[in-house]
Amino acid sequence: MNDWLPMIPVLLVAALVLFRSVRQVNQWEVALKFTLGKLTGRMEPGLSLVIPGVQRMVRIDTRTRNRDLPQQQVITADNVTAAIDAVVYFKVVDPEKATLAVQDYELAVKDRAKVVLRDVVGETRLDDLLAHREEVAAKVRVAVDQFVSQWGLHVELIAMRDIQLPQQMQEVIARKAIAERDRQYVIIKSQADVESAKNFAEAARILAEQPGAMELRRLEALQNLSGKGSKVVFDLAKPEVSDVRKRVAAISVAMSESKDLGEEEEVAAEGPARGAVVRR
């Protein structure tokens, strides 16, 4: 028993060294082993041994990372100042390059993304930036990815979360949007007026060719007028066929005026020869 006592400190030191030599590598990580400063290979996920003082392990997270880009004050191609808030998504695809080629690859990606963002937006007009922000962001992503690929990195997405404009420019854009909507309203209304005029002309032609239809239309118009509180006095005598064509336009005009003005009308329809419309 006494023979083992001198060995106890040695065994404790060996156990401590062994405990410190054990390293755990997670599934989403890639670990690089350096022996006396030289890269000697990768370490698979799980438990591995690293000799303290001789070897060193560097962990690389291979999952996709998202990093916010500080708000950038950018001047567009038409000399408008815009504050752009963006985010970049990237991941490590070559752990050796990411460790050996650049000191801090996260900071390098963010700095490069800010520079390219200012360059691309500086070549874009404000209207294109607001209307096609996804296309502009994709152009920035391609330019950044081509540069950082030499560091073993891959940029998956650059998104513009917010674009802030000066208050004066916001008011100008709002006035422009209102004017555009007014223009669309005038165009739509004029097109509707043209279609309505065509329909009235076609209806007048059909009624002129069909005296019976014209008589039914006349009775319907009188009925509509009476339903609005007007007092109507008319003769049920059928008008002459020769007068139908002359009175088509007059009845159409009377109907239009009664709908637009909303007045109570008193109509006296007396036979084919004469008729009068009296407004109160």
RODO-2510 file (C-alpha; in nm, 4 decimals, decimal comma):
residues 280
     n   res          X          Y          Z
     1     m     0,0000     0,0000     0,0000
     2     n     0,2805     0,2367     0,0866
     3     d     0,4385     0,1659    -0,2508
     4     w     0,1414     0,3395    -0,4290
     5     l     0,1580     0,6617    -0,2282
     6     p     0,4333     0,8259    -0,4374
     7     m     0,2347     0,7484    -0,7525
     8     i    -0,0794     0,9272    -0,6437
     9     p     0,0365     1,2806    -0,7455
    10     v     0,1508     1,1473    -1,0806
    11     l    -0,1827     0,9780    -1,1372
    12     l    -0,3691     1,2956    -1,0414
    13     v    -0,1646     1,5023    -1,2864
    14     a    -0,2212     1,2444    -1,5600
    15     a    -0,5963     1,2438    -1,4917
    16     l    -0,6060     1,6244    -1,5033
    17     v    -0,4136     1,6312    -1,8296
    18     l    -0,6453     1,3682    -1,9766
    19     f    -0,9517     1,5634    -1,8632
    20     r    -0,8251     1,8821    -2,0220
    21     s    -0,7372     1,6951    -2,3409
    22     v    -1,0921     1,5829    -2,4080
    23     r    -1,2843     1,8193    -2,6392
    24     q    -1,6438     1,7983    -2,7555
    25     v    -1,7320     1,8977    -3,1134
    26     n    -2,1010     1,9630    -3,1883
    27     q    -2,2725     1,8384    -3,5015
    28     w    -2,3084     2,1887    -3,6500
    29     e    -1,9429     2,2701    -3,5938
    30     v    -1,6190     2,1970    -3,7715
    31     a    -1,3117     2,1865    -3,5482
    32     l    -0,9609     2,2487    -3,6832
    33     k    -0,6618     2,1041    -3,4978
    34     f    -0,3360     2,2983    -3,4896
    35     t    -0,0196     2,1249    -3,3669
    36     l     0,2574     2,3672    -3,2742
    37     g     0,0850     2,6322    -3,4873
    38     k     0,0422     2,4112    -3,7942
    39     l    -0,2939     2,2958    -3,9267
    40     t    -0,2984     1,9177    -3,8909
    41     g    -0,6570     1,8360    -3,9862
    42     r    -1,0220     1,8451    -3,8937
    43     m    -1,1899     1,6928    -3,5910
    44     e    -1,5147     1,5061    -3,6415
    45     p    -1,8251     1,5756    -3,4276
    46     g    -1,8073     1,3976    -3,0941
    47     l    -1,5213     1,3611    -2,8453
    48     s    -1,1606     1,4175    -2,9483
    49     l    -0,8253     1,4491    -2,7729
    50     v    -0,6135     1,7640    -2,7857
    51     i    -0,2759     1,7659    -2,6127
    52     p    -0,2583     2,0758    -2,3883
    53     g     0,0302     2,3077    -2,4633
    54     v     0,1072     2,1316    -2,7910
    55     q    -0,2187     2,1310    -2,9814
    56     r    -0,5003     2,3843    -3,0151
    57     m    -0,8541     2,3470    -3,1430
    58     v    -1,0472     2,6153    -3,3346
    59     r    -1,4253     2,5780    -3,3658
    60     i    -1,6095     2,7028    -3,6770
    61     d    -1,9901     2,7301    -3,6728
    62     t    -2,1219     2,6241    -4,0160
    63     r    -2,4821     2,7319    -3,9584
    64     t    -2,6342     3,0280    -4,1416
    65     r    -2,5878     3,3526    -3,9508
    66     n    -2,7802     3,6761    -3,9779
    67     r    -2,6106     4,0023    -3,8923
    68     d    -2,7597     4,3497    -3,8971
    69     l    -2,5886     4,6156    -4,1027
    70     p    -2,5703     4,9555    -3,9332
    71     q    -2,8028     5,2118    -4,0887
    72     q    -2,6371     5,3586    -4,3954
    73     q    -2,6823     5,7147    -4,5230
    74     v    -2,6756     5,6713    -4,9005
    75     i    -2,7158     5,9227    -5,1841
    76     t    -2,9066     5,7856    -5,4828
    77     a    -2,8317     5,8552    -5,8476
    78     d    -3,0810     6,1467    -5,8489
    79     n    -2,9161     6,3082    -5,5435
    80     v    -3,1684     6,2020    -5,2783
    81     t    -3,0404     6,1046    -4,9334
    82     a    -3,1856     5,7796    -4,7986
    83     a    -3,1206     5,5913    -4,4749
    84     i    -3,1134     5,2171    -4,5450
    85     d    -3,1456     4,9487    -4,2791
    86     a    -3,0365     4,6047    -4,4054
    87     v    -2,9500     4,2554    -4,2843
    88     v    -2,7082     3,9983    -4,4306
    89     y    -2,7352     3,6178    -4,4122
    90     f    -2,4163     3,4169    -4,4675
    91     k    -2,2439     3,0957    -4,3656
    92     v    -1,8999     2,9338    -4,3702
    93     v    -1,8513     2,6811    -4,6500
    94     d    -1,4727     2,6395    -4,6222
    95     p    -1,3578     2,6437    -4,2570
    96     e    -0,9876     2,6346    -4,3496
    97     k    -1,0081     2,9489    -4,5633
    98     a    -1,2330     3,1272    -4,3137
    99     t    -0,9741     3,0635    -4,0411
   100     l    -0,6516     3,1193    -4,2328
   101     a    -0,7419     3,3826    -4,4958
   102     v    -0,9122     3,6475    -4,2808
   103     q    -0,8804     3,7452    -3,9177
   104     d    -1,2484     3,8214    -3,8414
   105     y    -1,4696     3,7006    -4,1231
   106     e    -1,7939     3,8286    -3,9667
   107     l    -1,6629     4,1847    -3,9489
   108     a    -1,5170     4,1503    -4,2980
   109     v    -1,8527     4,0424    -4,4444
   110     k    -2,0379     4,3304    -4,2800
   111     d    -1,7839     4,5892    -4,3938
   112     r    -1,7871     4,4599    -4,7506
   113     a    -2,1679     4,4549    -4,7579
   114     k    -2,1832     4,8190    -4,6432
   115     v    -1,9414     4,9309    -4,9140
   116     v    -2,1213     4,7465    -5,1938
   117     l    -2,4604     4,8668    -5,0688
   118     r    -2,3528     5,2301    -5,0934
   119     d    -2,2056     5,1736    -5,4402
   120     v    -2,5098     4,9976    -5,5853
   121     v    -2,7659     5,2356    -5,4362
   122     g    -2,5540     5,5303    -5,5534
   123     e    -2,6086     5,4088    -5,9107
   124     t    -2,9856     5,3637    -5,8665
   125     r    -3,2589     5,6253    -5,8916
   126     l    -3,4922     5,6700    -5,5959
   127     d    -3,8024     5,5506    -5,7822
   128     d    -3,6246     5,2298    -5,8877
   129     l    -3,4932     5,1779    -5,5350
   130     l    -3,8404     5,2031    -5,3825
   131     a    -4,0148     4,9976    -5,6503
   132     h    -3,7492     4,7266    -5,6974
   133     r    -3,5716     4,6991    -5,3644
   134     e    -3,5514     4,3196    -5,3900
   135     e    -3,3713     4,3426    -5,7238
   136     v    -3,1289     4,6004    -5,5846
   137     a    -3,0648     4,3820    -5,2786
   138     a    -3,0019     4,0793    -5,5031
   139     k    -2,7483     4,2807    -5,7014
   140     v    -2,5717     4,3726    -5,3766
   141     r    -2,5715     4,0087    -5,2647
   142     v    -2,4090     3,8876    -5,5867
   143     a    -2,1340     4,1501    -5,5646
   144     v    -2,0606     4,0725    -5,1979
   145     d    -2,0661     3,6962    -5,2513
   146     q    -1,8153     3,7164    -5,5361
   147     f    -1,5739     3,8996    -5,3088
   148     v    -1,6109     3,6978    -4,9844
   149     s    -1,6003     3,3599    -5,1603
   150     q    -1,2197     3,3848    -5,1464
   151     w    -1,2535     3,3666    -4,7682
   152     g    -1,4579     3,0464    -4,7769
   153     l    -1,7871     3,2267    -4,7114
   154     h    -2,1197     3,2266    -4,8932
   155     v    -2,3733     3,5117    -4,8728
   156     e    -2,7227     3,3658    -4,8991
   157     l    -2,9324     3,6816    -4,8746
   158     i    -2,9105     4,0563    -4,8246
   159     a    -3,2433     4,2185    -4,7433
   160     m    -3,3347     4,5865    -4,7115
   161     r    -3,5656     4,6007    -4,4145
   162     d    -3,6367     4,9727    -4,4218
   163     i    -3,5697     5,2773    -4,6403
   164     q    -3,6193     5,6118    -4,4699
   165     l    -3,6452     5,9372    -4,6635
   166     p    -3,6369     6,3013    -4,5487
   167     q    -3,9746     6,4439    -4,4440
   168     q    -3,9823     6,6842    -4,7387
   169     m    -3,9233     6,4026    -4,9851
   170     q    -4,1992     6,1950    -4,8241
   171     e    -4,4445     6,4801    -4,8769
   172     v    -4,3407     6,5136    -5,2412
   173     i    -4,3927     6,1400    -5,2995
   174     a    -4,7343     6,1581    -5,1298
   175     r    -4,8433     6,4460    -5,3540
   176     k    -4,7205     6,2567    -5,6582
   177     a    -4,9214     5,9495    -5,5580
   178     i    -5,2375     6,1613    -5,5109
   179     a    -5,1899     6,3246    -5,8518
   180     e    -5,1418     5,9845    -6,0149
   181     r    -5,4648     5,8538    -5,8622
   182     d    -5,6517     6,1651    -5,9765
   183     r    -5,5195     6,1108    -6,3278
   184     q    -5,6353     5,7499    -6,3262
   185     y    -5,9789     5,8585    -6,2024
   186     v    -6,0176     6,1113    -6,4859
   187     i    -5,9098     5,8540    -6,7448
   188     i    -6,1482     5,5878    -6,6138
   189     k    -6,4372     5,8354    -6,5964
   190     s    -6,3759     5,9582    -6,9518
   191     q    -6,3635     5,5994    -7,0778
   192     a    -6,6920     5,5304    -6,8998
   193     d    -6,8478     5,8391    -7,0613
   194     v    -6,7367     5,7209    -7,4055
   195     e    -6,8835     5,3747    -7,3483
   196     s    -7,2050     5,5267    -7,2162
   197     a    -7,2364     5,7520    -7,5211
   198     k    -7,1861     5,4550    -7,7537
   199     n    -7,4524     5,2562    -7,5690
   200     f    -7,7004     5,5470    -7,5837
   201     a    -7,6385     5,5878    -7,9567
   202     e    -7,6901     5,2156    -8,0163
   203     a    -8,0068     5,2160    -7,8057
   204     a    -8,1448     5,5156    -7,9981
   205     r    -8,0768     5,3438    -8,3300
   206     i    -8,2550     5,0245    -8,2205
   207     l    -8,5538     5,2128    -8,0815
   208     a    -8,5811     5,4170    -8,3988
   209     e    -8,5982     5,0999    -8,6056
   210     q    -8,8610     4,9386    -8,3791
   211     p    -9,1641     5,1661    -8,3186
   212     g    -9,3184     4,9175    -8,0769
   213     a    -9,0059     4,9110    -7,8650
   214     m    -9,0019     5,2900    -7,8667
   215     e    -9,3560     5,2981    -7,7317
   216     l    -9,2684     5,0537    -7,4531
   217     r    -8,9630     5,2615    -7,3675
   218     r    -9,1769     5,5725    -7,3503
   219     l    -9,4211     5,4073    -7,1114
   220     e    -9,1337     5,2806    -6,8977
   221     a    -8,9812     5,6272    -6,8790
   222     l    -9,3149     5,7740    -6,7695
   223     q    -9,3518     5,5028    -6,5072
   224     n    -9,0044     5,5762    -6,3697
   225     l    -9,0880     5,9446    -6,3459
   226     s    -9,4109     5,8758    -6,1616
   227     g    -9,2304     5,6524    -5,9125
   228     k    -9,0197     5,9495    -5,7963
   229     g    -9,3132     6,1595    -5,6763
   230     s    -9,3830     6,3378    -6,0046
   231     k    -9,7339     6,3883    -6,1318
   232     v    -9,7648     6,2559    -6,4831
   233     v   -10,0547     6,3117    -6,7187
   234     f   -10,0304     6,1444    -7,0552
   235     d   -10,2385     6,0147    -7,3412
   236     l   -10,2200     5,6443    -7,4167
   237     a   -10,2758     5,7083    -7,7828
   238     k   -10,0030     5,5479    -7,9908
   239     p    -9,7789     5,8052    -8,1649
   240     e    -9,7347     5,8086    -8,5377
   241     v    -9,4482     5,6013    -8,6725
   242     s    -9,3083     5,8996    -8,8590
   243     d    -9,2640     6,0951    -8,5330
   244     v    -9,0866     5,8175    -8,3418
   245     r    -8,7412     5,8856    -8,4768
   246     k    -8,7734     6,2571    -8,4039
   247     r    -8,8691     6,2003    -8,0419
   248     v    -8,6060     5,9367    -7,9511
   249     a    -8,3396     6,1939    -7,8786
   250     a    -8,5804     6,4195    -7,6854
   251     i    -8,6927     6,1395    -7,4525
   252     s    -8,3329     6,0260    -7,3930
   253     v    -8,2315     6,3810    -7,3004
   254     a    -8,5317     6,4165    -7,0683
   255     m    -8,4406     6,0903    -6,8911
   256     s    -8,0793     6,1995    -6,8450
   257     e    -8,1784     6,5389    -6,7049
   258     s    -8,4273     6,3856    -6,4627
   259     k    -8,1626     6,1455    -6,3261
   260     d    -7,8881     6,4087    -6,2912
   261     l    -8,0892     6,6932    -6,1370
   262     g    -8,3189     6,4821    -5,9193
   263     e    -8,6056     6,7316    -5,9654
   264     e    -8,9721     6,6544    -5,9484
   265     e    -9,1188     6,6840    -6,2924
   266     e    -9,4668     6,7230    -6,4270
   267     v    -9,5040     6,5753    -6,7701
   268     a    -9,7951     6,6184    -7,0071
   269     a    -9,7816     6,3848    -7,3010
   270     e   -10,0552     6,4627    -7,5519
   271     g   -10,0733     6,2442    -7,8556
   272     p    -9,8228     6,2266    -8,1374
   273     a    -9,8284     6,5917    -8,2264
   274     r    -9,7379     6,7689    -7,9075
   275     g    -9,5896     6,7027    -7,5638
   276     a    -9,4490     6,9257    -7,2883
   277     v    -9,2281     6,8854    -6,9841
   278     v    -9,2896     7,1345    -6,7064
   279     r    -9,0493     7,1555    -6,4116
   280     r    -9,1483     7,2936    -6,0744
***
